[in-house]
Amino acid sequence: MKNKAHTLLKNIIVIELVLIAIGLLFIQFHKLSDKPASSVLIIDIHGEIVDSAHSNSYHKDTSGKNAVSVSAEELIGILQHYENDDNIKAFILDIDSNGGSSAGSDILIKQIRQMKKPVIAVVRDQALSAGYYIASATERIFANELSNIGDIGHTSIIGYTKDDLNYKECYVSSSEFKRMYYDDCEGFERTQIYKEKKNHLIKATDIMAREIATFRNLPEDHVLKLADGTIFSGVGALRLGLIDEVGGLHEAVDWLEGELGMELDIVYYREMMHE
Amino acid sequence: MKSEWKLRIFIMIAIIEFLMILAIYSQITPQNPVSSKKKFPAVLVINIDGEIITSNFFGIYEERDQNRTNGTSSMNIIRMLEYFSEDDSIKAFILEIDSYGGQTAGKEEIARYIKRMDKPVITVITNKALSSGYFVAASTDKIYAKKSSQIGEITKTFVYVDRTRKGQKQVCTITSSTYKTISLADCNGFDPIIFEKLRAQVAGSHELLVSHIAEMRGLSESSIENISNVKIMNSEEALKSGLIDEVGTTNDAVAWLEDELNTHLKILYLRDMLPGKK
């Protein structure tokens, strides 16, 4: 009898131990099978925005450390790829660009507007011209107090041969204030090609300003007045409604967490490139 | 029959042991990206050298020649502060600053992130903290400067425009010390509207810097305005003006932190942890 009870007790202990072990394993497997945390993907738009695809979307300078151009087509590819990734809940465009190709910015803006997941922008040192245009297409813009913002307008380069002697590359712009740092080639202003190009750029800027007004929910007249190539500081841009908030990456993530009602890990696309 | 039971129990015990070992092993596997190994409490020293810029592709420091660091990326400094804030053994941070300034956005980003941090961050100015370099220092909890350190140009901001127009070279430079007195004649050939835009840009940046530095250092805006035109101060002068808190070295700063945190602190240098560093 005593022996039977002893065996029974032994069996119970054994079964309990088995259950504890299975329980612990279950907890652990549950932890391991947990989907990776919800994340926000940071995508850099640094340097000049170009439309065509490179072998590497981030072209760097001779030191290999600074981005000098970024391809719109590749950025579109990244957005499309991670739009289908369940772990990525939102995107932040980390913008530090003085503009670039209008064809490139147009296709990128189209993609941003089609995204189902939130896309917001954080302006670092500058979001000028096409750089700002892209930022304006996002849901919310954060910038530093003294970031350089605006420069809304268009410029173009035309080869000009004065008196059939000196070939020069001359700049035409939609406004006096746009790209005022460049040589505007004496005599070029009187040519027919200059006048035609300038008219074209003024029309293109008009369309750009109206689109920014729509994206930013601002009166068209207000944005048309700002579209003269003027560069505003972050605080100036905030007053004019060109940005939504003074802040950086972490303030932007705070905002997204509030909007989505979830904690978000920050994933940097540039770091994934090196993995 | 008895031996069959014995065999069953033996197999069961073997299975249990196997499962238990697996469970214990998986429990002790570190989940945190920062190693969970037991470490001594430490203070991490991060150098901010040269020009402070916003580039993300910089590595942490840019080296323009092999022996000197000429630039520091604001985003990568923030990434390091963020990463080591999660390490329980790192109790505080010291920024060793030797910077003559940089992009306005870069300094703002570092200063704003420091405000969000829970762990103490203090500054030791090694050689110089000018302009944006000082702004970053001012955003920390306490500033030490070495006896020979240079501090100044604390509200320096300027625009410089060089262009050729109608065949003529035109240069316009407006600084924080000249924006109030400069006239259009000093920027000969510039459109009055453009001149006014440039002047307003400097005025706006200057006012923001004065108000931020006054707020961060607990000083009045008028006292900052008064010293904003003083070119460069030594640490004694900076101490009298309230721009720094102590004249001392990194060791003095660590001693102060040890007192504050009531613990002995090992000194770790970020630069020693970076790959390829001597």
Interface residues (C-beta under 8 A of the other chain):
Chain A: T7 K10 V14 L17 V18 A21 I22 L24 L25 Q28 L32 D44 H46 Y58 K60 S63 K65 N66 A67 D94 D96 R124 D125 Q126 N144 E145 L146 S147 E176 F177 M180 Y181 Y182 D183 D184 E186 T230 I231 S233 V235 G236 G247 G248 L249 H250 E251 R270
Chain B: W5 I9 M12 I13 I15 I16 L19 M20 L22 A23 S26 Q27 I53 T54 S55 N56 F57 F58 G59 E62 M75 I78 Q103 T104 A105 G106 E108 E109 R112 Y113 R116 V161 D162 R163 T164 R165 K166 G167 D191 I193 I194 K197 Q201 G204 S205 L208
